[in-house]
Amino acid sequence: MSEDKALVQLQFEDYRIRRIMDEDTGEWWYAVVDVIEALTDSNKPRNYWYDLKRREKAKSGIELSAICRQFKLKAANNRFYDTDCADTEGMLRIIQSIPSPKAEPFKRWLAEVGTERLEEIDNPELAAERLRQIYRIKGYSDDWIERRLQSIVTR
């Protein structure tokens, strides 16, 4: 499959986020400059990305480029360019480094999800109850939910 066919654009507010699937791993990779543009309103997201990498290296010693791969992605001018992309885990790490008010709600959500996960590790019954709530919201019957949870437990 050509990279053009594997490219999928997501919409975040008024911004397009390009992502591409790595056919070998089945993993999605996101264009870093697109996410930066959406979370910072930067007019020059490539420059922002360059500065962010430099600042993070000086501050924490972490090389953000090391968690990225380059894919040839189609740009607005219909040409293909090597573009820094990060998988979901890498993208979440990069977002943590973005000092922008627009990134704060996302960072708070990450902290909340992380807290919930730690609570679930400490008390697995919380995970089961949260899963029950999710299935109820999706409209599944209590009987179906209990059978589903039981099948998960017995695996």
C-alpha positions, -999 to +999 in steps of 0.1 A: +000+000+000+014+034-008+019+059+020-007+082+003-033+055+008-023+048+044-026+084+053-057+093+073-065+129+083-082+135+117-100+167+126-092+184+159-112+216+162-102+235+131-070+216+126-062+186+105-039+160+121-022+136+096-017+101+108-003+071+090-004+034+098+028+014+100+018-017+080+044-039+097+031-032+133-004-019+127+004+011+148-008+046+141+018+074+138+008+111+141+025+141+124+041+160+153+039+194+136+001+190+131-005+182+168+018+211+178-001+235+155-034+224+170-023+227+206-003+259+203-019+279+175+017+284+163+020+300+128+053+281+124+048+247+140+081+234+124+100+261+142+081+254+174+089+217+172+126+225+166+126+248+197+107+223+218+132+196+211+161+219+219+144+231+252+135+196+263+170+183+257+185+212+277+159+209+305+156+171+310+182+156+288+155+138+268+159+137+230+123+139+217+135+131+182+144+096+195+108+087+200+099+098+165+101+082+130+099+099+097+073+091+071+067+107+038+034+126+042+015+146+018+016+183+026-009+210+017+009+216-016+003+180-025+040+171-023+054+145-001+079+154+026+097+135+054+077+143+085+085+136+121+058+113+134+052+098+169+031+068+179+004+073+205+028+068+235+054+092+220+028+118+211+015+118+247+050+123+259+056+152+235+023+168+245+035+168+281+064+190+270+043+216+253+040+248+275+007+260+261-026+268+277-043+248+250-024+217+260-034+220+297-068+203+294-051+174+276-024+172+303-051+172+331-069+144+313-037+124+311-031+129+348-067+118+355-064+087+334-031+079+350-046+083+385-075+060+376-051+034+362-030+034+394-061+031+415-072+001+394-039-016+399-043-011+436-079-023+435-089-044+405-126-042+414-125-005+404-115-016+368-144-040+367-169-014+379-156+012+354-160-014+326-196-021+338-203+017+335-189+019+300-209-011+288-241+004+304-235+037+286-232+017+254-265+001+260-256-034+269-279-054+293-267-062+328-268-099+320-246-094+289-222-072+309-218-099+336-212-126+311-186-104+293-168-097+325-168-133+335-153-143+301-126-117+306-118-131+341-116-167+329-092-160+300 
